[in-house]
């Protein structure tokens, strides 16, 4: 089949019909143009905005899931990494405000809700965070893929998805039957260290090993 041309942040590349945006980038040596995580439509790391030269409606897409199309223009949505905040047992509104003072900056513009690709009522959930209605917040963010778009478009730097994740983790940590023994926590911490290493070649090799053997 004849290749088609798409643009990544204004740079034209050749892509094969039927492949995803991510695979097209990998094929031409531009893997770092878009962040990737699971490459399976779950983590949201590869969120991009798409538009078309012919005026066809575009929007927000996951580059690992979206097939390329002739005339497609792709724009990455880079969200700067943010240091994870340790979840707490029995969280309340005051605790959330102390670790995320940005929660009170919300001006109710609604941009976060409009940007969310999962149709989460983000702005309303931020209001629930301020009130300490954490069970509802956890339910709101059940489908969150942590793409960061709500944070990306927020001029007030509220960080909704970071707070939503913190609430869910804190509620989970508060369940007695889910609290883990020290040895289990140490094992999890060891795995996180492997995932967070700055050595790209090590991460790639571990990913290959996992695909081949189903374990590390």
N, C-alpha and C positions, 0 to 999 in steps of 0.2 A: 504494500500500500504506500501511496505517496505521503511523504512527511508533510507536516503542517507547521506553520510558524506561530509562535506565541511570544509575548514579551514579559520579561521579569524585571520589574522596576525600570522599564524603558529599554532594556537590553533584549534584542531579538534572539531567540534560540529555535533550533529545529527539534520537533518532537514527533513521535510516532502516534498515529491515531489509536485511541483506546487506552493509552497509558495515563497514569495519573501525573499531576503536576510534579509531585515529589520524584517519581521515577524519571521524568523528563530531565529534571535538574541533576539527578544522580548520573544520568547517561552522558551529560555534557560537562561533568566535572564542576558543577555549581551547587554541590550538596549543602554548603554552608549558607546559601542565599536564604533558605527557609529552615528554621529550627525543626527538628523531628524528635519524637519520643517513641511512642508505641508503633507508629506507622500503621495503625489499625483503626483510626477514627475514635479513639477513646480519650487520649491525654490532652488534646487541644494545642499541643506545642506548635503545630504547623499551620495555625490559623492565618489566612490571607484574605484580602479583599480582591474581588475580581470585577472587571468591567470589560465591555466589548466595543470594538471600533464601530460596529454597525448600529450602536444605540440599544442593543438588547439589554434588558435589565440585568445588572450584576448583583453583587452582594458579598456576604461573608461566607467563606468556604474553608474546609479542611483540605490542605494540599495533598494529603496522603489518600484522600478519597475522591477528589474531584478529577474527572477525566479532562484532558486537554481538549480545546476546541479552537478551530481556526479563528484568528483575530483576537484571541483572549489576551488580556493584559492583567498581569498578576502583581499585586503589591503586598509584600510581607508586612506583618503587624508586629514589630519588635517590642516586647515588653521587658524592661530591665529586670534581672533577677532580684528577688526580694528575700531577705533573710527570714527563714522560717521561725515562727514564734512557738515556743513550747506550749502544748495544750495543758489545761489545768483540770483538776477534779472539781465538780460542782461549780461551773462558771456562772457568773452573773453579769449584769450590765456594767457595774462599776469596774469589774476586772477587765472586761473587754475594752472599756474606755481607757484604762490605764496602759494596756499593751497596744491598743490601736486608737490613739487620740484623734485620728483622722475620721472616725465614725461620726463625729459631730460637725464635720465640715459640709455635709451634704446640703445642697441648695435645692434639691428636688427638681432638677432640670429634666430628669427622665432619660438622659442620653445612655446610661448604662443599660436600662431595660431595652431600649431600642437596638443597641448594639449586640445584645446577647443572642448567639446563634441557637441556644437551647430554649428560648422563650421563657426564661426565668424572670419573675417580677423583681428584678434586682433592687430598684429604688424602694419599693415597698418593703423588701426584706431588710434593707438598711434601717428603715424606720422601726422594724420589729427588733433589730439588734439594739437600737437605742433604748427600747422599752424592756429588753431582757426576755423577749418571747423566743427563746432559743429553740424550742421544739419546732416551732413554725419555720424558723430560719433553716434548721437542718432539713426539713422537708422541702423548702424552696430550693436548696442547693443540691438536692439528691442527684439531679441530672447534670450538674456543673462539670464541664470538661476542662476547666482551669486554663482556658485559652488566654485569659487576661484582657479580653477586649473591653470589659466594663471598666477596668482600671486604665486601659489605654485611652479611652475617650473622656475620662473624668478630669475636668480641669481643676477640680478641688482636691485631687489626689486621695480619694477616699479609700481605695483598695478593697472593694466589695468582695471579690472572690477570695482574697487572702483571709478576710474576716469570716466568710462563710465556711471555709475549710477549717479554720481554727475552732469555730463553734462545733462543727461536726466531730472533729477529733476530740475536743474537750468532753462532749457528751458521751462519746464512746469510751473515753478513759474513765468516766464516772461510773460506768456499769461494773459492779463488783465481779460479775461472772466473766468479764472480759479482761480484768487486770491480770497481767502476766507475771510469771516468776522471773527473777533476775537473770537466769541463764537464757531464757527466751528473749528477753530484752537485749541482752548482749549479742545474741545471734542476729537479731534484727539490725542492731547498730552496725555490726560488721558488714552486713549486706548493703546498708546505706553507704558506708564508706567506699565500697566497691563501685556503687552507682555514681557517687559524687566525685570520683577521681578526676583530675585534670588531664590525665594521660589518655588522649584519644585512642591511641593504638591499643591500649589495655582494654578500654571499653569495647572497642570493635572486636577484639579477640574473645572477650568474655561473651559477647553477643553471639558470635559464631559458634563457640563451644556450646552455649545453651541451645541453639537451634539444632545442632548435631546430636546432642546427648539428652536434651530435655532437662539438664541440671548443670550446675557449675562444677 
